[in-house]
Amino acid sequence: MSDVLGAGEVPLVEKLRSVPKDYRTCVAIQWAEDGRETGHRFIPVGHMMHEAADEIERLRALTPNEKS
């Protein structure tokens, strides 16, 4: 692997997978005239992070290893 990691740094794929797959966050998407939030949307952050980790691993598998 050609990743450059400093002392104690966690690899990106490991960081992505550390988020629970079912984790979601909520954002306001609609407000009343008085400023109250009246509409929300859930974003499947955990699912997207696991998909990103899968894609990184897939691309790494396609990339030939570089020798220093």
Secondary structure, DSSP 8 states (H G I E B T S, - for coil): ------TT---HHHHHHTS-TT--EEEEEEE-TTS-EEEEEEE-HHHHHHHHHHHHHHHHHHS-----
